[in-house]
Amino acid sequence: MAQTTPDPTRPPDSIGISTGHGEAIPAASGPVLQSVIISEHSKIAIISGKTVKLHQKFGEFRLVKVSETEVILQNGKEQQVLKLFPDIQKKSVNKSTP
């Protein structure tokens, strides 16, 4: 009987990230942006393992914007921004001339 091989690129359903000190950071609560796919003809987000096209609904929210680093979900006046790399913040670098 053949066994199915799990997708090695898919993160586990409950990610607990290790701090290296025997502690684990709990998985994020709420939707998690895992990937974005932007082509000439479509914009798609992978949110918590589900494929959502631009303007489709994800739960009670509608996907209203897809960019390379984040998406915006909207439900009426409420908006939720999901970032692809939420723990990474941009910092400006001072370039000094020698």
N, C-alpha and C positions, 0 to 999 in steps of 0.2 A: 504494500500500500504506500503510495507516494505521500510525502509530507510537504506542506507548504512552508516555504522559507520566509521568515518575516523580513520586511523592508529594512535594511540596515541603516538607511538614512532617516527613518522616521523616529522621532524622539519617543521615549516611553510615555505611557499615558500619565504617569505621575512622576514627574522629574523632581528629584531631590538633589540639589547641587551641593557637593561637599565643599566645606571651607578648608579642608586639609588638616583640621584640628579635631577630627572626630565628630564634628557637628554637621548638620545638614540644613541648608536653607530650604524652607518648604516651597512647594510648587506654587506658582501664582494663582490667586483666586480670580475667577472671571475669565473672559476670553483672552487668548494669547495669539498674537500675530506670529506665525511661523515662517511665512514666505509670501512674496509678491511676484506675480508674473505680469509683465507689461509688454505688450506687443503692439504692432501698428493697428490691430483691429480689436483688441480686447485688453481689459485690466481685470486681474483676478487676484484674490487674496486667499491664503490658506490660514484660516482662523480656527484654532483649537481642533485641528485635524479635518475641518470641513472646507470644501472649495466653495468660495463665494464670489460671484461675478459682480462687477460694478452695477449698482442699483438693485441688486437682489437683497432679500431679507436674510438676516442672521438673527434668529430668535425674534425679538420685538423690534430690533434695529434694522436699518437699511444701510448698506454700504454706499456712501456718497462720494468718497474720494479715495484714490489709490495713488501713492507716490512710491518712490524707490525705497523709502525708509519708514513710512507709516501709512496707516489708513484711518479714515474717519467713519464711524458708525453714528447714525442719527435716528432718534425716535422723537418726533415732534420737535421741541426746542432743545431737548437733551442731546448732547454730543459726547461721544466717547472716542478718544484718540488712542490707537494701539500702535506702539512703536516696535519696529523689527528688532532693534537693539536697545531696549529700555535702560540698560545700565551703563551705556556708553554715552558720554557727553562730549560735545565738541569743545575744544579749547583753542583759542587763538595762539599762534606762535609768533613771538617777536623775532624777526630776522635782523640780526645785527651784522653790520659789515665789518670785516676784520681790519 
